[in-house]
Amino acid sequence: MSTLGAVSSYALAVRQMQMSVIKADINMQKQAVDILLNGDSERSVPVSENLGQNLDISI
């Protein structure tokens, strides 16, 4: 029975990791859309502690 518990725990951990990746992807897409739709002449991204290095984008 402990094997089933270990498999269930692993499956839950994998699902939580997948959800975390999906959430981060959605946040990055939202941030990109906000930057592209922003009418200001200066486009910048706030510093993020968990999404890596942010870059200014000029279009």
PDB file of N, CA, C and O in Angstrom:
ATOM      1  N   MET A   1       0.819  -1.195   0.000  1.00  0.00           N
ATOM      2  CA  MET A   1       0.000   0.000   0.000  1.00  0.00           C
ATOM      3  C   MET A   1       0.865   1.262   0.000  1.00  0.00           C
ATOM      4  O   MET A   1       0.430   2.295  -0.509  1.00  0.00           O
ATOM      5  N   SER A   2       2.076   1.205   0.557  1.00  0.00           N
ATOM      6  CA  SER A   2       2.937   2.380   0.578  1.00  0.00           C
ATOM      7  C   SER A   2       3.397   2.754  -0.826  1.00  0.00           C
ATOM      8  O   SER A   2       3.674   3.923  -1.098  1.00  0.00           O
ATOM      9  N   THR A   3       3.481   1.758  -1.729  1.00  0.00           N
ATOM     10  CA  THR A   3       3.861   2.059  -3.110  1.00  0.00           C
ATOM     11  C   THR A   3       2.795   2.920  -3.771  1.00  0.00           C
ATOM     12  O   THR A   3       3.114   3.875  -4.479  1.00  0.00           O
ATOM     13  N   LEU A   4       1.546   2.589  -3.544  1.00  0.00           N
ATOM     14  CA  LEU A   4       0.451   3.390  -4.104  1.00  0.00           C
ATOM     15  C   LEU A   4       0.487   4.808  -3.538  1.00  0.00           C
ATOM     16  O   LEU A   4       0.239   5.770  -4.264  1.00  0.00           O
ATOM     17  N   GLY A   5       0.792   4.941  -2.260  1.00  0.00           N
ATOM     18  CA  GLY A   5       0.899   6.268  -1.657  1.00  0.00           C
ATOM     19  C   GLY A   5       2.038   7.065  -2.268  1.00  0.00           C
ATOM     20  O   GLY A   5       1.901   8.264  -2.511  1.00  0.00           O
ATOM     21  N   ALA A   6       3.175   6.398  -2.521  1.00  0.00           N
ATOM     22  CA  ALA A   6       4.323   7.076  -3.127  1.00  0.00           C
ATOM     23  C   ALA A   6       4.002   7.507  -4.555  1.00  0.00           C
ATOM     24  O   ALA A   6       4.366   8.607  -4.970  1.00  0.00           O
ATOM     25  N   VAL A   7       3.321   6.641  -5.308  1.00  0.00           N
ATOM     26  CA  VAL A   7       2.950   6.975  -6.682  1.00  0.00           C
ATOM     27  C   VAL A   7       1.965   8.137  -6.681  1.00  0.00           C
ATOM     28  O   VAL A   7       2.081   9.048  -7.500  1.00  0.00           O
ATOM     29  N   SER A   8       1.004   8.114  -5.776  1.00  0.00           N
ATOM     30  CA  SER A   8       0.032   9.204  -5.687  1.00  0.00           C
ATOM     31  C   SER A   8       0.716  10.518  -5.314  1.00  0.00           C
ATOM     32  O   SER A   8       0.390  11.568  -5.868  1.00  0.00           O
ATOM     33  N   SER A   9       1.649  10.462  -4.388  1.00  0.00           N
ATOM     34  CA  SER A   9       2.384  11.667  -3.990  1.00  0.00           C
ATOM     35  C   SER A   9       3.195  12.210  -5.152  1.00  0.00           C
ATOM     36  O   SER A   9       3.251  13.421  -5.369  1.00  0.00           O
ATOM     37  N   TYR A  10       3.826  11.306  -5.901  1.00  0.00           N
ATOM     38  CA  TYR A  10       4.613  11.724  -7.066  1.00  0.00           C
ATOM     39  C   TYR A  10       3.705  12.357  -8.118  1.00  0.00           C
ATOM     40  O   TYR A  10       4.029  13.408  -8.672  1.00  0.00           O
ATOM     41  N   ALA A  11       2.565  11.714  -8.391  1.00  0.00           N
ATOM     42  CA  ALA A  11       1.631  12.245  -9.379  1.00  0.00           C
ATOM     43  C   ALA A  11       1.127  13.624  -8.965  1.00  0.00           C
ATOM     44  O   ALA A  11       0.996  14.512  -9.807  1.00  0.00           O
ATOM     45  N   LEU A  12       0.843  13.813  -7.684  1.00  0.00           N
ATOM     46  CA  LEU A  12       0.396  15.108  -7.190  1.00  0.00           C
ATOM     47  C   LEU A  12       1.496  16.156  -7.344  1.00  0.00           C
ATOM     48  O   LEU A  12       1.223  17.290  -7.737  1.00  0.00           O
ATOM     49  N   ALA A  13       2.727  15.784  -7.038  1.00  0.00           N
ATOM     50  CA  ALA A  13       3.846  16.721  -7.173  1.00  0.00           C
ATOM     51  C   ALA A  13       4.042  17.126  -8.632  1.00  0.00           C
ATOM     52  O   ALA A  13       4.291  18.295  -8.925  1.00  0.00           O
ATOM     53  N   VAL A  14       3.929  16.160  -9.547  1.00  0.00           N
ATOM     54  CA  VAL A  14       4.064  16.460 -10.973  1.00  0.00           C
ATOM     55  C   VAL A  14       2.941  17.386 -11.415  1.00  0.00           C
ATOM     56  O   VAL A  14       3.186  18.344 -12.148  1.00  0.00           O
ATOM     57  N   ARG A  15       1.714  17.118 -10.983  1.00  0.00           N
ATOM     58  CA  ARG A  15       0.570  17.957 -11.352  1.00  0.00           C
ATOM     59  C   ARG A  15       0.751  19.379 -10.817  1.00  0.00           C
ATOM     60  O   ARG A  15       0.453  20.346 -11.519  1.00  0.00           O
ATOM     61  N   GLN A  16       1.234  19.512  -9.590  1.00  0.00           N
ATOM     62  CA  GLN A  16       1.467  20.846  -9.022  1.00  0.00           C
ATOM     63  C   GLN A  16       2.544  21.588  -9.804  1.00  0.00           C
ATOM     64  O   GLN A  16       2.433  22.795 -10.020  1.00  0.00           O
ATOM     65  N   MET A  17       3.590  20.871 -10.231  1.00  0.00           N
ATOM     66  CA  MET A  17       4.647  21.494 -11.022  1.00  0.00           C
ATOM     67  C   MET A  17       4.087  21.943 -12.371  1.00  0.00           C
ATOM     68  O   MET A  17       4.402  23.039 -12.834  1.00  0.00           O
ATOM     69  N   GLN A  18       3.265  21.115 -13.004  1.00  0.00           N
ATOM     70  CA  GLN A  18       2.657  21.484 -14.280  1.00  0.00           C
ATOM     71  C   GLN A  18       1.787  22.729 -14.124  1.00  0.00           C
ATOM     72  O   GLN A  18       1.830  23.628 -14.964  1.00  0.00           O
ATOM     73  N   MET A  19       1.010  22.781 -13.067  1.00  0.00           N
ATOM     74  CA  MET A  19       0.153  23.937 -12.834  1.00  0.00           C
ATOM     75  C   MET A  19       0.989  25.201 -12.593  1.00  0.00           C
ATOM     76  O   MET A  19       0.621  26.288 -13.038  1.00  0.00           O
ATOM     77  N   SER A  20       2.100  25.051 -11.897  1.00  0.00           N
ATOM     78  CA  SER A  20       2.992  26.182 -11.654  1.00  0.00           C
ATOM     79  C   SER A  20       3.583  26.700 -12.965  1.00  0.00           C
ATOM     80  O   SER A  20       3.671  27.910 -13.175  1.00  0.00           O
ATOM     81  N   VAL A  21       3.988  25.782 -13.847  1.00  0.00           N
ATOM     82  CA  VAL A  21       4.540  26.175 -15.146  1.00  0.00           C
ATOM     83  C   VAL A  21       3.473  26.869 -15.986  1.00  0.00           C
ATOM     84  O   VAL A  21       3.750  27.880 -16.631  1.00  0.00           O
ATOM     85  N   ILE A  22       2.264  26.334 -15.980  1.00  0.00           N
ATOM     86  CA  ILE A  22       1.161  26.942 -16.733  1.00  0.00           C
ATOM     87  C   ILE A  22       0.864  28.342 -16.209  1.00  0.00           C
ATOM     88  O   ILE A  22       0.655  29.271 -16.989  1.00  0.00           O
ATOM     89  N   LYS A  23       0.846  28.492 -14.886  1.00  0.00           N
ATOM     90  CA  LYS A  23       0.579  29.806 -14.280  1.00  0.00           C
ATOM     91  C   LYS A  23       1.661  30.809 -14.671  1.00  0.00           C
ATOM     92  O   LYS A  23       1.356  31.952 -15.013  1.00  0.00           O
ATOM     93  N   ALA A  24       2.927  30.384 -14.620  1.00  0.00           N
ATOM     94  CA  ALA A  24       4.032  31.273 -14.996  1.00  0.00           C
ATOM     95  C   ALA A  24       3.922  31.663 -16.466  1.00  0.00           C
ATOM     96  O   ALA A  24       4.163  32.818 -16.819  1.00  0.00           O
ATOM     97  N   ASP A  25       3.560  30.712 -17.324  1.00  0.00           N
ATOM     98  CA  ASP A  25       3.406  30.988 -18.747  1.00  0.00           C
ATOM     99  C   ASP A  25       2.286  32.000 -18.988  1.00  0.00           C
ATOM    100  O   ASP A  25       2.440  32.927 -19.784  1.00  0.00           O
ATOM    101  N   ILE A  26       1.176  31.820 -18.308  1.00  0.00           N
ATOM    102  CA  ILE A  26       0.050  32.756 -18.453  1.00  0.00           C
ATOM    103  C   ILE A  26       0.467  34.148 -17.993  1.00  0.00           C
ATOM    104  O   ILE A  26       0.151  35.144 -18.645  1.00  0.00           O
ATOM    105  N   ASN A  27       1.177  34.215 -16.870  1.00  0.00           N
ATOM    106  CA  ASN A  27       1.621  35.523 -16.368  1.00  0.00           C
ATOM    107  C   ASN A  27       2.580  36.200 -17.348  1.00  0.00           C
ATOM    108  O   ASN A  27       2.506  37.412 -17.551  1.00  0.00           O
ATOM    109  N   MET A  28       3.482  35.420 -17.956  1.00  0.00           N
ATOM    110  CA  MET A  28       4.423  36.005 -18.916  1.00  0.00           C
ATOM    111  C   MET A  28       3.686  36.473 -20.175  1.00  0.00           C
ATOM    112  O   MET A  28       4.000  37.531 -20.719  1.00  0.00           O
ATOM    113  N   GLN A  29       2.701  35.682 -20.641  1.00  0.00           N
ATOM    114  CA  GLN A  29       1.924  36.097 -21.808  1.00  0.00           C
ATOM    115  C   GLN A  29       1.128  37.366 -21.508  1.00  0.00           C
ATOM    116  O   GLN A  29       1.049  38.266 -22.344  1.00  0.00           O
ATOM    117  N   LYS A  30       0.543  37.435 -20.320  1.00  0.00           N
ATOM    118  CA  LYS A  30      -0.212  38.627 -19.933  1.00  0.00           C
ATOM    119  C   LYS A  30       0.704  39.843 -19.881  1.00  0.00           C
ATOM    120  O   LYS A  30       0.340  40.931 -20.327  1.00  0.00           O
ATOM    121  N   GLN A  31       1.896  39.644 -19.330  1.00  0.00           N
ATOM    122  CA  GLN A  31       2.859  40.733 -19.239  1.00  0.00           C
ATOM    123  C   GLN A  31       3.274  41.197 -20.638  1.00  0.00           C
ATOM    124  O   GLN A  31       3.406  42.398 -20.877  1.00  0.00           O
ATOM    125  N   ALA A  32       3.481  40.259 -21.556  1.00  0.00           N
ATOM    126  CA  ALA A  32       3.856  40.623 -22.926  1.00  0.00           C
ATOM    127  C   ALA A  32       2.736  41.397 -23.607  1.00  0.00           C
ATOM    128  O   ALA A  32       2.998  42.389 -24.288  1.00  0.00           O
ATOM    129  N   VAL A  33       1.497  40.960 -23.432  1.00  0.00           N
ATOM    130  CA  VAL A  33       0.359  41.665 -24.032  1.00  0.00           C
ATOM    131  C   VAL A  33       0.231  43.059 -23.435  1.00  0.00           C
ATOM    132  O   VAL A  33      -0.011  44.024 -24.161  1.00  0.00           O
ATOM    133  N   ASP A  34       0.392  43.175 -22.121  1.00  0.00           N
ATOM    134  CA  ASP A  34       0.312  44.487 -21.478  1.00  0.00           C
ATOM    135  C   ASP A  34       1.380  45.424 -22.032  1.00  0.00           C
ATOM    136  O   ASP A  34       1.112  46.605 -22.254  1.00  0.00           O
ATOM    137  N   ILE A  35       2.586  44.908 -22.256  1.00  0.00           N
ATOM    138  CA  ILE A  35       3.667  45.736 -22.787  1.00  0.00           C
ATOM    139  C   ILE A  35       3.347  46.179 -24.207  1.00  0.00           C
ATOM    140  O   ILE A  35       3.517  47.347 -24.556  1.00  0.00           O
ATOM    141  N   LEU A  36       2.878  45.229 -25.033  1.00  0.00           N
ATOM    142  CA  LEU A  36       2.611  45.546 -26.427  1.00  0.00           C
ATOM    143  C   LEU A  36       1.425  46.484 -26.596  1.00  0.00           C
ATOM    144  O   LEU A  36       1.404  47.286 -27.529  1.00  0.00           O
ATOM    145  N   LEU A  37       0.437  46.397 -25.709  1.00  0.00           N
ATOM    146  CA  LEU A  37      -0.745  47.242 -25.828  1.00  0.00           C
ATOM    147  C   LEU A  37      -0.592  48.579 -25.115  1.00  0.00           C
ATOM    148  O   LEU A  37      -1.436  49.463 -25.260  1.00  0.00           O
ATOM    149  N   ASN A  38       0.481  48.728 -24.349  1.00  0.00           N
ATOM    150  CA  ASN A  38       0.710  49.966 -23.615  1.00  0.00           C
ATOM    151  C   ASN A  38       1.000  51.088 -24.609  1.00  0.00           C
ATOM    152  O   ASN A  38       1.867  50.946 -25.471  1.00  0.00           O
ATOM    153  N   GLY A  39       0.287  52.186 -24.493  1.00  0.00           N
ATOM    154  CA  GLY A  39       0.449  53.286 -25.438  1.00  0.00           C
ATOM    155  C   GLY A  39       1.609  54.211 -25.118  1.00  0.00           C
ATOM    156  O   GLY A  39       1.904  55.107 -25.907  1.00  0.00           O
ATOM    157  N   ASP A  40       2.272  54.025 -23.992  1.00  0.00           N
ATOM    158  CA  ASP A  40       3.377  54.914 -23.627  1.00  0.00           C
ATOM    159  C   ASP A  40       4.551  54.715 -24.578  1.00  0.00           C
ATOM    160  O   ASP A  40       4.752  53.629 -25.121  1.00  0.00           O
ATOM    161  N   SER A  41       5.317  55.775 -24.769  1.00  0.00           N
ATOM    162  CA  SER A  41       6.478  55.680 -25.650  1.00  0.00           C
ATOM    163  C   SER A  41       7.604  54.875 -25.001  1.00  0.00           C
ATOM    164  O   SER A  41       8.422  54.276 -25.700  1.00  0.00           O
ATOM    165  N   GLU A  42       7.649  54.860 -23.682  1.00  0.00           N
ATOM    166  CA  GLU A  42       8.683  54.096 -22.974  1.00  0.00           C
ATOM    167  C   GLU A  42       8.054  52.821 -22.419  1.00  0.00           C
ATOM    168  O   GLU A  42       7.147  52.876 -21.587  1.00  0.00           O
ATOM    169  N   ARG A  43       8.534  51.700 -22.877  1.00  0.00           N
ATOM    170  CA  ARG A  43       8.006  50.410 -22.430  1.00  0.00           C
ATOM    171  C   ARG A  43       9.035  49.760 -21.531  1.00  0.00           C
ATOM    172  O   ARG A  43      10.190  49.580 -21.919  1.00  0.00           O
ATOM    173  N   SER A  44       8.615  49.411 -20.334  1.00  0.00           N
ATOM    174  CA  SER A  44       9.532  48.739 -19.420  1.00  0.00           C
ATOM    175  C   SER A  44       8.765  47.696 -18.624  1.00  0.00           C
ATOM    176  O   SER A  44       7.539  47.743 -18.516  1.00  0.00           O
ATOM    177  N   VAL A  45       9.516  46.758 -18.074  1.00  0.00           N
ATOM    178  CA  VAL A  45       8.944  45.656 -17.306  1.00  0.00           C
ATOM    179  C   VAL A  45       9.468  45.765 -15.882  1.00  0.00           C
ATOM    180  O   VAL A  45      10.668  45.952 -15.684  1.00  0.00           O
ATOM    181  N   PRO A  46       8.597  45.652 -14.889  1.00  0.00           N
ATOM    182  CA  PRO A  46       9.083  45.711 -13.518  1.00  0.00           C
ATOM    183  C   PRO A  46       9.996  44.529 -13.195  1.00  0.00           C
ATOM    184  O   PRO A  46       9.874  43.462 -13.797  1.00  0.00           O
ATOM    185  N   VAL A  47      10.894  44.719 -12.261  1.00  0.00           N
ATOM    186  CA  VAL A  47      11.807  43.661 -11.849  1.00  0.00           C
ATOM    187  C   VAL A  47      10.999  42.539 -11.207  1.00  0.00           C
ATOM    188  O   VAL A  47      10.092  42.786 -10.412  1.00  0.00           O
ATOM    189  N   SER A  48      11.341  41.307 -11.562  1.00  0.00           N
ATOM    190  CA  SER A  48      10.638  40.143 -11.041  1.00  0.00           C
ATOM    191  C   SER A  48      11.607  39.280 -10.261  1.00  0.00           C
ATOM    192  O   SER A  48      12.745  39.072 -10.681  1.00  0.00           O
ATOM    193  N   GLU A  49      11.149  38.775  -9.114  1.00  0.00           N
ATOM    194  CA  GLU A  49      12.005  37.929  -8.294  1.00  0.00           C
ATOM    195  C   GLU A  49      12.056  36.497  -8.796  1.00  0.00           C
ATOM    196  O   GLU A  49      13.029  35.786  -8.544  1.00  0.00           O
ATOM    197  N   ASN A  50      10.997  36.055  -9.517  1.00  0.00           N
ATOM    198  CA  ASN A  50      10.936  34.640  -9.862  1.00  0.00           C
ATOM    199  C   ASN A  50      10.763  34.347 -11.348  1.00  0.00           C
ATOM    200  O   ASN A  50      10.638  33.179 -11.717  1.00  0.00           O
ATOM    201  N   LEU A  51      10.751  35.347 -12.207  1.00  0.00           N
ATOM    202  CA  LEU A  51      10.572  35.094 -13.631  1.00  0.00           C
ATOM    203  C   LEU A  51      11.839  35.351 -14.436  1.00  0.00           C
ATOM    204  O   LEU A  51      11.777  35.436 -15.663  1.00  0.00           O
ATOM    205  N   GLY A  52      12.965  35.475 -13.786  1.00  0.00           N
ATOM    206  CA  GLY A  52      14.215  35.685 -14.506  1.00  0.00           C
ATOM    207  C   GLY A  52      14.439  37.147 -14.834  1.00  0.00           C
ATOM    208  O   GLY A  52      13.806  38.029 -14.253  1.00  0.00           O
ATOM    209  N   GLN A  53      15.340  37.399 -15.765  1.00  0.00           N
ATOM    210  CA  GLN A  53      15.708  38.761 -16.132  1.00  0.00           C
ATOM    211  C   GLN A  53      14.673  39.330 -17.096  1.00  0.00           C
ATOM    212  O   GLN A  53      14.244  38.653 -18.031  1.00  0.00           O
ATOM    213  N   ASN A  54      14.278  40.569 -16.861  1.00  0.00           N
ATOM    214  CA  ASN A  54      13.325  41.245 -17.723  1.00  0.00           C
ATOM    215  C   ASN A  54      14.060  42.208 -18.646  1.00  0.00           C
ATOM    216  O   ASN A  54      15.081  42.786 -18.273  1.00  0.00           O
ATOM    217  N   LEU A  55      13.536  42.369 -19.839  1.00  0.00           N
ATOM    218  CA  LEU A  55      14.163  43.240 -20.834  1.00  0.00           C
ATOM    219  C   LEU A  55      13.166  44.290 -21.305  1.00  0.00           C
ATOM    220  O   LEU A  55      11.962  44.038 -21.342  1.00  0.00           O
ATOM    221  N   ASP A  56      13.668  45.464 -21.663  1.00  0.00           N
ATOM    222  CA  ASP A  56      12.836  46.471 -22.307  1.00  0.00           C
ATOM    223  C   ASP A  56      12.687  46.078 -23.770  1.00  0.00           C
ATOM    224  O   ASP A  56      13.623  45.558 -24.378  1.00  0.00           O
ATOM    225  N   ILE A  57      11.499  46.329 -24.336  1.00  0.00           N
ATOM    226  CA  ILE A  57      11.219  45.953 -25.716  1.00  0.00           C
ATOM    227  C   ILE A  57      10.878  47.211 -26.506  1.00  0.00           C
ATOM    228  O   ILE A  57      10.021  47.993 -26.096  1.00  0.00           O
ATOM    229  N   SER A  58      11.537  47.401 -27.618  1.00  0.00           N
ATOM    230  CA  SER A  58      11.210  48.513 -28.515  1.00  0.00           C
ATOM    231  C   SER A  58      10.676  47.922 -29.804  1.00  0.00           C
ATOM    232  O   SER A  58      11.261  47.007 -30.381  1.00  0.00           O
ATOM    233  N   ILE A  59       9.537  48.473 -30.248  1.00  0.00           N
ATOM    234  CA  ILE A  59       8.922  47.961 -31.482  1.00  0.00           C
ATOM    235  C   ILE A  59       8.784  49.103 -32.462  1.00  0.00           C
ATOM    236  O   ILE A  59       8.290  48.907 -33.572  1.00  0.00           O
TER     237      ILE A  59
END
